[in-house]
Amino acid sequence: MAQTVAEHFESERQKVLNQCTKCGICVKKCPILKHTILKDTPPREIQEKVVDFLSTGISNDTVYTKAFACMECYECVSGRCPNGLSPLTINEIIKAEYRRNNLADIPYTDPKDRLAKQRVLASIQVSSPDYKLIFTPSRKEHAKYVFFPGCNVYLQPEKILSALDVMNLVTDDYAFVPGMDYCCGNVYIEAGDIEKGYQAAKELVDKMAAYKPEAVILWCPTCYCRFITTIADTLDIPFKFISFTQFLADNIEKLPFKGRMNKTLTLHEACKMAFIGKDCSSPRQLLQGIPGVNLVEMPRHGANTVCCGSSAMDFFPGSMAVMRDERLKEAEQTNADILVDICQTCHNIFAAEEPKYHYKIMSYVSVVAAALGIEREDKYKKYKQWGSLTRILQDAEEFIGESPYSREEIVQTLRNSIAPK
């Protein structure tokens, strides 16, 4: 395919200018805007200002809020607009215009940056050999599968290690491509850095294609959705994608579970996967395949699920918190022992709130690992709950000594992220 992401976005911008009727349906049905200053603004008025901005480039608070409060939940990608436009893409075009014209500061963590918080925080949660493992690509020339974890899960490195442990129980015919050094491009595109995102996606596709796989197994739901809704429109991809939950569900008979879990679980799925009609069933098949699991659904689940607040946390944290708390209270009504999440961003958002509720919050891979007798400690969740610099440094002392980062770099990263106290 000849077009870049920038060219694809420009084509979509022209579609908006030519086809948008400013009906406001996309605004009216957006789940986050009712938790912002736009809650009392008529949807048609909001959309009129969006189209005006795309035509003139003149910024205003309405357009800024509409775009930067976006949760990137993908609920509006298809079937929302009567004319087939993608409100999510419109929001990303707006952010790209804001960046290009220096209309707003749009900071983001570049995964390739040596001091990216994921790299630094991972280094104080796992041993030096394990840290090296999750940053080292496989050397084999060919593999049936390529496993790619994405970037954000590196905040929670034990989940990558647990995923690799489980992968090894199923097959050795796979190659590992680490995140951070490689990226699907989402972190850049979401922040309006379009060309950088396109180049990152191209580099990753080339890296994965070099192994000549039948399929690429993606841990991250955002990577999956970004590939099939944006990148696939700009690059020829010579393999299929499957989610890690789908891979495990398809191979569950190979997992040697130990005894019975005897727990009631409720599931907060990856909303964006459900909203684009992908992979609602495999997380349930996987969890229900664990001996002794009783899965109880929340009222909003499957195609009718709800977002945790996700990307709204970057610019509208108060709005995100409303979405988060609504979901956690809904989970409490199920009387489950464990709230299971699929997406690492959901886990990041939920983790510190666990002490407020009667249930535990666990990633699905941690649940699977526990049922296999190979669970690793979720130190990120513990550290988020503590929020104490002194306490975290004391707990992580062993790994700090092995870290490739200085103590000063570690302290600064903790202060800027999960340990302001």
C-alpha positions as CSV (number, residue, x, y, z in Angstrom):
1,M,0.0,0.0,0.0
2,A,1.4,3.4,-1.0
3,Q,0.0,5.7,1.7
4,T,1.6,6.5,5.0
5,V,-0.4,7.1,8.2
6,A,-0.2,10.8,7.6
7,E,-1.6,10.4,4.1
8,H,-4.3,8.1,5.5
9,F,-5.3,10.7,8.1
10,E,-5.4,13.5,5.5
11,S,-7.7,11.4,3.4
12,E,-9.9,10.8,6.5
13,R,-9.9,14.6,7.3
14,Q,-11.2,15.3,3.8
15,K,-13.9,12.7,4.3
16,V,-15.0,14.6,7.4
17,L,-15.1,17.9,5.6
18,N,-17.1,16.5,2.7
19,Q,-19.4,14.0,4.5
20,C,-19.9,15.0,8.1
21,T,-23.5,16.3,8.6
22,K,-22.7,17.6,12.1
23,C,-25.6,15.6,13.5
24,G,-23.7,15.1,16.8
25,I,-24.6,11.4,17.2
26,C,-21.0,10.5,17.8
27,V,-20.7,13.2,20.5
28,K,-24.1,12.2,22.1
29,K,-23.0,8.6,22.5
30,C,-19.4,9.2,23.6
31,P,-19.2,7.8,27.2
32,I,-16.5,10.2,28.5
33,L,-17.8,13.6,27.4
34,K,-20.6,13.6,29.9
35,H,-17.9,13.6,32.6
36,T,-16.2,16.8,31.2
37,I,-17.0,20.5,30.9
38,L,-18.9,19.6,27.7
39,K,-21.6,17.7,29.5
40,D,-24.2,20.5,28.9
41,T,-23.0,21.5,25.5
42,P,-25.4,20.4,22.6
43,P,-23.7,17.6,20.6
44,R,-24.4,19.3,17.3
45,E,-22.6,22.4,18.5
46,I,-19.6,20.4,19.5
47,Q,-19.4,18.7,16.2
48,E,-19.8,22.0,14.3
49,K,-16.7,23.3,16.1
50,V,-14.8,20.1,15.3
51,V,-15.5,20.4,11.6
52,D,-14.7,24.1,11.8
53,F,-11.3,23.3,13.4
54,L,-10.5,20.8,10.7
55,S,-11.3,23.4,8.1
56,T,-9.6,26.4,9.6
57,G,-7.1,25.2,12.2
58,I,-8.4,27.7,14.7
59,S,-8.3,26.0,18.2
60,N,-10.9,26.3,20.9
61,D,-11.6,24.6,24.3
62,T,-14.4,22.6,22.9
63,V,-12.4,20.9,20.3
64,Y,-9.5,20.4,22.7
65,T,-11.7,18.7,25.2
66,K,-13.4,16.5,22.6
67,A,-10.1,15.2,21.3
68,F,-7.9,15.0,24.4
69,A,-10.5,13.5,26.7
70,C,-10.8,10.6,24.3
71,M,-10.3,7.2,26.1
72,E,-9.2,5.5,22.8
73,C,-11.7,2.8,23.7
74,Y,-12.6,2.2,20.0
75,E,-16.3,2.1,20.7
76,C,-16.9,4.7,17.9
77,V,-14.6,3.2,15.3
78,S,-17.4,1.5,13.3
79,G,-21.2,1.6,13.4
80,R,-21.4,4.9,15.3
81,C,-21.4,7.5,12.5
82,P,-24.3,7.3,9.9
83,N,-21.8,8.2,7.2
84,G,-19.2,5.6,8.2
85,L,-16.7,8.1,9.6
86,S,-14.5,7.2,12.6
87,P,-14.8,9.7,15.5
88,L,-11.6,8.1,17.0
89,T,-9.6,8.9,13.9
90,I,-11.1,12.4,13.9
91,N,-9.8,12.9,17.5
92,E,-6.4,11.7,16.5
93,I,-6.3,14.0,13.5
94,I,-7.2,16.9,15.8
95,K,-4.3,15.9,18.2
96,A,-1.9,15.7,15.2
97,E,-3.0,19.2,14.1
98,Y,-2.4,20.5,17.7
99,R,1.1,19.0,17.7
100,R,1.9,20.2,14.2
101,N,0.9,23.7,14.9
102,N,2.2,23.9,18.5
103,L,-1.3,24.6,19.8
104,A,-0.8,22.5,23.0
105,D,1.9,20.6,24.9
106,I,1.4,16.9,24.2
107,P,4.0,15.1,26.2
108,Y,4.3,11.3,26.0
109,T,6.8,8.6,27.0
110,D,8.8,7.5,24.0
111,P,9.4,3.7,24.6
112,K,12.8,4.0,22.9
113,D,14.0,6.6,25.3
114,R,16.6,5.2,27.6
115,L,14.8,6.8,30.6
116,A,11.3,5.7,29.6
117,K,9.5,4.9,32.8
118,Q,8.7,1.4,31.7
119,R,12.4,0.6,31.3
120,V,13.4,2.1,34.7
121,L,10.5,0.7,36.7
122,A,10.9,-2.8,35.2
123,S,14.6,-2.8,36.3
124,I,13.6,-2.6,40.0
125,Q,11.0,-5.3,39.9
126,V,12.8,-8.3,38.4
127,S,16.3,-9.7,38.5
128,S,19.0,-8.7,36.1
129,P,18.8,-11.9,34.1
130,D,15.0,-11.6,33.8
131,Y,15.4,-8.0,32.9
132,K,17.8,-8.9,30.1
133,L,15.4,-11.7,28.9
134,I,12.5,-9.4,28.4
135,F,14.6,-7.0,26.3
136,T,16.3,-9.5,24.1
137,P,14.8,-10.6,20.7
138,S,15.0,-14.3,19.7
139,R,18.0,-15.2,17.5
140,K,16.2,-18.0,15.6
141,E,15.7,-17.4,11.9
142,H,12.2,-18.8,11.5
143,A,9.3,-19.5,13.9
144,K,5.7,-20.5,13.5
145,Y,4.7,-17.7,15.9
146,V,6.1,-14.4,17.0
147,F,5.1,-13.2,20.4
148,F,5.1,-9.4,20.9
149,P,4.1,-7.9,24.3
150,G,3.9,-4.2,23.4
151,C,5.3,-1.4,25.5
152,N,3.1,-0.6,28.5
153,V,3.2,-4.0,30.0
154,Y,6.9,-3.3,30.8
155,L,5.5,-1.4,33.8
156,Q,4.5,-4.8,35.0
157,P,7.4,-7.0,33.9
158,E,6.4,-10.1,35.8
159,K,3.5,-10.4,33.4
160,I,5.8,-10.7,30.5
161,L,7.8,-13.4,32.3
162,S,4.7,-15.3,33.3
163,A,3.5,-15.1,29.7
164,L,6.8,-16.5,28.5
165,D,6.6,-19.3,31.1
166,V,3.1,-20.2,29.8
167,M,4.2,-19.9,26.2
168,N,7.0,-22.4,26.9
169,L,4.4,-24.9,28.2
170,V,2.6,-24.8,24.9
171,T,5.3,-24.5,22.2
172,D,8.9,-23.8,21.6
173,D,8.3,-22.8,18.0
174,Y,8.0,-19.1,18.6
175,A,10.2,-16.0,18.5
176,F,10.1,-13.2,21.0
177,V,10.2,-9.6,19.8
178,P,10.5,-7.3,22.9
179,G,8.5,-4.2,23.3
180,M,10.1,-0.8,24.0
181,D,12.8,-1.3,21.4
182,Y,10.0,-2.0,19.0
183,C,6.5,-0.4,19.1
184,C,3.3,-0.7,17.1
185,G,3.3,3.1,16.8
186,N,0.2,3.7,19.0
187,V,2.0,5.8,21.6
188,Y,3.2,8.2,19.0
189,I,0.0,8.3,16.9
190,E,-2.2,8.8,20.0
191,A,-0.1,11.8,20.9
192,G,-0.3,13.3,17.4
193,D,3.3,12.3,16.4
194,I,2.1,10.7,13.2
195,E,5.2,10.1,11.1
196,K,7.1,8.7,14.0
197,G,4.3,6.3,14.7
198,Y,4.2,5.2,11.1
199,Q,8.0,4.5,11.1
200,A,7.8,2.6,14.3
201,A,5.0,0.4,13.0
202,K,6.9,-0.2,9.8
203,E,10.0,-1.2,11.7
204,L,8.1,-3.6,13.9
205,V,6.3,-5.2,10.9
206,D,9.6,-5.7,9.2
207,K,11.1,-7.2,12.3
208,M,8.3,-9.7,12.8
209,A,8.0,-10.6,9.1
210,A,11.7,-11.6,9.1
211,Y,10.8,-14.7,11.2
212,K,8.3,-15.7,8.5
213,P,5.6,-16.5,11.1
214,E,2.2,-17.9,10.4
215,A,0.8,-15.7,13.1
216,V,1.9,-12.9,15.5
217,I,0.6,-13.3,19.0
218,L,-0.1,-9.9,20.6
219,W,-0.3,-9.4,24.3
220,C,-1.5,-5.9,24.1
221,P,-5.1,-5.1,23.0
222,T,-4.1,-1.7,21.9
223,C,-1.5,-3.1,19.6
224,Y,-4.1,-5.4,18.1
225,C,-6.6,-2.7,17.5
226,R,-4.1,-0.2,16.2
227,F,-2.8,-2.7,13.7
228,I,-6.1,-3.8,12.3
229,T,-7.8,-0.3,12.2
230,T,-4.9,2.0,11.2
231,I,-1.7,0.2,10.3
232,A,-3.4,-2.4,8.1
233,D,-4.6,0.5,5.9
234,T,-1.0,1.7,5.4
235,L,1.2,-1.4,5.3
236,D,1.0,-4.8,3.7
237,I,1.2,-7.3,6.6
238,P,2.2,-10.8,5.6
239,F,0.9,-12.6,8.7
240,K,-2.3,-12.8,10.8
241,F,-2.7,-11.5,14.3
242,I,-4.1,-13.4,17.3
243,S,-4.4,-12.3,20.8
244,F,-2.6,-14.0,23.7
245,T,-5.9,-15.0,25.2
246,Q,-7.0,-16.6,22.0
247,F,-3.7,-18.5,21.7
248,L,-4.0,-19.8,25.3
249,A,-7.7,-20.7,24.9
250,D,-6.9,-22.6,21.7
251,N,-4.2,-24.5,23.5
252,I,-5.7,-24.9,27.0
253,E,-5.5,-28.7,27.0
254,K,-1.7,-28.3,27.0
255,L,-1.7,-26.3,30.3
256,P,-1.0,-28.6,33.3
257,F,-3.2,-26.9,35.9
258,K,-2.6,-27.8,39.6
259,G,-5.7,-28.7,41.5
260,R,-8.8,-26.5,41.7
261,M,-8.8,-22.8,42.1
262,N,-12.3,-22.7,43.8
263,K,-12.7,-18.9,43.2
264,T,-15.5,-16.8,41.8
265,L,-14.2,-14.4,39.1
266,T,-15.7,-11.5,37.2
267,L,-14.1,-10.2,34.0
268,H,-13.3,-6.7,32.9
269,E,-12.4,-7.4,29.3
270,A,-10.4,-5.3,27.0
271,C,-13.1,-2.9,25.9
272,K,-11.6,-2.0,22.6
273,M,-11.4,-5.6,21.5
274,A,-15.1,-6.1,22.3
275,F,-16.1,-2.8,20.6
276,I,-14.5,-3.7,17.3
277,G,-16.0,-7.2,17.5
278,K,-12.8,-9.1,18.2
279,D,-12.1,-11.8,20.8
280,C,-15.0,-11.5,23.2
281,S,-15.0,-15.3,23.7
282,S,-11.4,-16.4,24.3
283,P,-10.9,-14.7,27.7
284,R,-14.0,-16.5,28.9
285,Q,-13.0,-19.8,27.4
286,L,-9.6,-19.5,29.1
287,L,-10.9,-18.6,32.5
288,Q,-13.7,-21.2,32.5
289,G,-11.1,-23.8,31.5
290,I,-9.3,-23.4,34.8
291,P,-10.5,-26.0,37.2
292,G,-12.6,-24.6,40.0
293,V,-13.4,-21.2,38.4
294,N,-16.9,-19.8,38.6
295,L,-17.2,-16.9,36.2
296,V,-19.9,-14.3,37.0
297,E,-20.5,-11.5,34.5
298,M,-21.0,-7.9,35.3
299,P,-24.2,-6.3,33.9
300,R,-22.1,-4.6,31.2
301,H,-20.0,-7.2,29.4
302,G,-19.2,-8.5,26.0
303,A,-20.2,-6.1,23.2
304,N,-22.0,-4.0,25.9
305,T,-18.9,-3.6,28.1
306,V,-17.5,-0.3,29.4
307,C,-14.1,1.4,29.4
308,C,-12.0,1.8,32.5
309,G,-11.2,5.4,31.5
310,S,-7.9,4.5,29.8
311,S,-6.3,7.3,27.8
312,A,-8.4,10.0,29.4
313,M,-6.0,9.7,32.4
314,D,-3.3,11.7,30.6
315,F,-5.2,15.0,30.2
316,F,-8.5,14.5,32.0
317,P,-7.7,12.3,35.1
318,G,-10.8,13.4,36.9
319,S,-13.0,12.2,34.1
320,M,-11.1,8.9,34.0
321,A,-11.6,8.4,37.7
322,V,-15.4,8.6,37.3
323,M,-15.3,5.8,34.6
324,R,-12.9,3.8,36.8
325,D,-14.9,4.0,39.9
326,E,-18.2,3.1,38.2
327,R,-16.6,0.0,36.8
328,L,-15.0,-1.1,40.1
329,K,-18.3,-0.6,42.0
330,E,-20.1,-2.7,39.3
331,A,-17.6,-5.5,39.9
332,E,-18.2,-5.4,43.6
333,Q,-21.9,-6.1,43.0
334,T,-21.0,-9.5,41.6
335,N,-19.5,-10.7,44.9
336,A,-16.6,-12.1,43.0
337,D,-13.3,-13.0,44.8
338,I,-11.2,-11.7,41.9
339,L,-11.7,-9.0,39.3
340,V,-9.8,-10.2,36.3
341,D,-8.5,-7.7,33.8
342,I,-7.1,-8.4,30.3
343,C,-5.4,-5.1,29.4
344,Q,-2.3,-3.8,31.2
345,T,-3.6,-0.3,31.1
346,C,-6.8,-1.3,32.9
347,H,-4.6,-3.0,35.5
348,N,-2.5,0.1,35.8
349,I,-5.7,2.2,36.4
350,F,-7.3,-0.3,38.8
351,A,-4.3,-1.4,40.8
352,A,-4.1,1.3,43.5
353,E,-7.9,1.1,44.1
354,E,-7.9,-2.6,45.2
355,P,-7.8,-1.9,49.0
356,K,-11.2,-0.1,48.7
357,Y,-13.0,-3.3,47.6
358,H,-13.5,-6.8,48.9
359,Y,-12.0,-8.5,45.9
360,K,-8.5,-8.9,44.5
361,I,-7.6,-7.4,41.2
362,M,-5.5,-9.7,39.0
363,S,-4.4,-9.8,35.4
364,Y,-5.6,-12.9,33.6
365,V,-2.1,-14.1,33.0
366,S,-1.5,-14.0,36.8
367,V,-4.6,-16.0,37.3
368,V,-3.4,-18.6,34.8
369,A,0.0,-18.7,36.3
370,A,-1.4,-19.1,39.8
371,A,-3.5,-22.1,38.6
372,L,-0.3,-23.6,37.1
373,G,1.6,-23.0,40.3
374,I,4.1,-20.5,38.7
375,E,2.7,-17.2,39.8
376,R,5.0,-14.3,40.2
377,E,4.5,-11.3,42.6
378,D,2.7,-8.3,41.2
379,K,5.1,-5.7,42.5
380,Y,3.8,-2.9,40.4
381,K,0.3,-3.3,42.0
382,K,1.9,-3.3,45.4
383,Y,4.0,-0.2,44.7
384,K,1.0,1.7,43.2
385,Q,-0.9,1.0,46.4
386,W,2.0,2.1,48.6
387,G,2.8,5.2,46.7
388,S,5.7,5.7,49.1
389,L,9.2,6.4,47.7
390,T,10.9,5.3,50.8
391,R,9.0,2.1,51.1
392,I,9.4,1.1,47.5
393,L,13.1,1.8,47.6
394,Q,13.5,-0.4,50.6
395,D,11.5,-3.2,49.1
396,A,13.4,-3.0,45.7
397,E,16.9,-2.6,47.2
398,E,18.2,-5.9,45.8
399,F,17.2,-5.2,42.2
400,I,18.2,-1.5,42.5
401,G,21.8,-2.8,42.9
402,E,21.5,-4.8,39.7
403,S,19.7,-2.1,37.7
404,P,21.4,-0.5,34.7
405,Y,20.1,2.8,36.1
406,S,21.6,5.0,38.8
407,R,19.8,5.4,42.1
408,E,19.1,9.0,41.2
409,E,17.5,8.1,37.9
410,I,15.4,5.5,39.7
411,V,14.3,7.9,42.4
412,Q,13.4,10.6,39.8
413,T,11.3,8.1,37.8
414,L,9.5,6.9,40.8
415,R,8.7,10.5,41.9
416,N,7.4,11.3,38.5
417,S,5.2,8.2,38.2
418,I,4.0,6.0,41.1
419,A,5.7,7.4,44.2
420,P,5.0,11.1,44.7
421,K,5.1,10.7,48.5
